[in-house]
Amino acid sequence: MRIGVVGTIGGWSSEKLADAVQDLTGYRLLVDMDRFSLDLDSKKAFFKDMDLSRLDALIIKKVGSKYSSSLLDRLECLRFLHESGLPVFSAPGSIMRVLNRLSCTTTMRLAGIPMPETTVTEDIDTALKAVEKYGQAVFKPLYSTKARGMALIQAGRGAREKIADFNRNNSIMYIQKKIELNGRDLGLAFLGGKYLATYSRLKQNSSWNTSTVNGGKYAFCEPSREGIDVAEKAQSLFSLDFTCVDVAQTASGPVVFEVSAFGGFKGIQEACGLDAAKLYVQYVLKKLHSG
């Protein structure tokens, strides 16, 4: 089997997944989308001079080091390759539906998934009313990961100025009521739609969020049955081969923040001792061998 990994050269998870493919197949290819091209007439795609349509499959780990709407264009190219006959895990069309935070949220809310109270607007006055209603609100870019670009804004003096500052780089403002996390939130991992494991992110400093970029640490966690059921339903809406669902346990029950476009390996390894990259490749091989 010749299976390529779409990822970032030097990226921890991308390199780990490529290593896992090599360990199980003897073949290693890490495809960076910076060097990718698509020939629509021949229905072939190339990484440098290599014809990717001759591979047995591709596994997508990352399509870029920074989240932005341009990643949708890269996924569109991979969707063309996938729908021309090359097996791709997860399907690019499925990833596109969760990459944009608003698309992910509207799909979950229409399905009745519990989430924090949310307002979406381009109007600063409306955004200010949302902050006053929530008391504290988290303003989130539509394309981001690990809390990058997010802003916590509290009702009161200076709120309008902070909103206007966020709005300069985010014309559509995605605003959520800040949830009391008690210092942690959870990542529930799913492989092939089946629950795999849970890790928690623990806040270690004065940061308002638990992101590892801001000092959060991974730890093992046993979620409630209700939490697993809610996360399972949320990820089932997108048909992803591997993903992690971000969940918070609140006094009124679990709420979902998002379903990850790509899922992470490090939290599962550090907190649960599981090699998610190896398990993912084994899953892909089984799917390919079964037809």
Phi, psi and omega in degrees: 000130175251101183244125178263154177246125174272119184194197180249128179300125181088351178288137186303308183291321180297313180295321180295319179292319177297321177296320180295320176298316180297318181298325186263344182232342185082005182239139180223125175210118177252115186263115176266126185294346174298334182248023183263145173217154183233127176255103186293330182289318180271353183060038180239150176235149185230142167247111192058245179253007183272131179279106184289339180292348179272355176286166175276333180188165170235143171244126181269118173256316176213148174245009177174154182281338180238136180282130175195171180295340179295338178294332176296325179293320177295319178294328178296321176297318179291329176295321178298316179296317180297313183282353172271358172129351182271125176297130179228133182238126343291160179303131182306322179298325178291318179296321181300329184285341179250344183298319176277121185302322182290317178299317178298315183294313182297322178298316181291318182293324177296334179269002177082020178287130179291129181221165174298154175303136189223139173234139177236125183202160171253358186261125183295322179298318178294321178297320179295320177297323178295318179297317179296325178291316184278337185087302172228137182224145176258120177266124188239131171299152179290337178233105177194165176215155179055039175066011180295134177080359180279155180224132174264120183237129182255144179298146178124199184300134177088354183297315181300317181296320179293322177295315180298323178295317177295320184295336180299326181252358182220091184296323173263119184261121178260115191236124178238141173300133180291128180264138176286113185267349186054036174084004180204152165224174191240149171241113180259120185265142179228136178237119183062030180083357182254140182299133182249304184190169178228138170235156174248154172251121183254128177291133184245354184215202184277001180301146179283345181240171184259006185305140178295335176297330181257024173102356179296152182239146178279146176209155179290149181208141172254107181284166175288158176300323179296320179297317178297317182296318180294316180295321180297317178295319181298312183289334181294341181289346189240352176055046178271144179285324175219133179201166172234138180252125180275122186228145172241137175271119180243173180299333181261007179119178182287144172233148182257133174270311181195163169254126186288140178292328186234335182075152181244151180259330190294316180299320180293321180290312184290323185268328188245350180071021180256138176270088184295328179297314179296316179298323180294315180296320177299320177298314180297316179298319179296319179295319180292319181288334181274358174108000000 
